[in-house]
């Protein structure tokens, strides 16, 4: 089971706290930094475009017979 968003923020905030030299009194700052980081990352599934691709081309779709008009 995947951890909740709150749990991931908690873990990331701890990593930030640990990396910046464990000081007391900056928990809110670390929490907000972690929250910003994690909410800025979109899940991979959300970035996949499932819409069909429509392509156009000016190339002819094969050889068309030339039609000569007579007068």
C-alpha positions in Angstrom: 0.0 0.0 0.0 1.3 3.4 -0.9 1.9 5.9 1.9 -0.5 8.8 2.2 0.4 12.3 1.1 0.8 13.4 4.7 3.2 10.5 5.4 5.3 11.3 2.4 5.4 15.0 3.4 6.4 14.0 6.9 9.2 11.8 5.5 10.5 14.5 3.1 10.4 17.1 5.8 12.5 14.9 8.0 15.0 14.4 5.1 15.2 18.2 4.7 15.6 18.7 8.5 18.3 16.1 8.6 20.2 17.5 5.5 20.2 21.1 6.8 21.7 20.1 10.1 19.2 19.0 12.7 18.0 22.2 14.4 14.9 22.7 16.5 12.4 25.4 15.7 12.2 25.1 11.9 9.7 22.3 11.6 7.0 24.4 9.9 9.6 25.7 7.3 10.7 22.1 6.6 7.1 20.9 6.4 6.1 23.6 3.9 9.2 23.0 1.8 8.4 19.3 1.6 4.7 20.0 0.8 5.7 22.4 -2.0 8.0 19.8 -3.5 5.6 16.9 -3.4 2.6 18.8 -4.7 4.6 20.2 -7.6 5.4 16.7 -8.8 2.6 15.2 -10.9 2.1 11.5 -10.9 3.3 9.8 -14.1 -0.2 8.5 -14.9 -1.6 12.1 -14.9 1.0 13.2 -17.5 0.1 10.6 -20.0 -2.1 12.0 -22.8 -4.7 9.3 -23.7 -6.3 11.3 -26.4 -5.9 9.9 -29.9 -3.3 11.7 -32.0 -4.6 13.3 -35.2 -2.0 13.9 -37.8 -2.4 15.6 -41.1 -0.2 15.6 -44.2 -0.2 17.4 -47.4 1.2 14.4 -49.2 -1.1 12.7 -51.7 -2.6 9.4 -50.5 -1.4 7.5 -53.5 -1.3 8.0 -57.2 -4.5 9.4 -58.5 -5.2 9.0 -62.2 -4.9 12.2 -64.2 -8.1 13.1 -65.9 -7.8 14.9 -69.2 -10.8 16.9 -70.1 -11.6 17.1 -73.8 -13.4 19.9 -75.5 
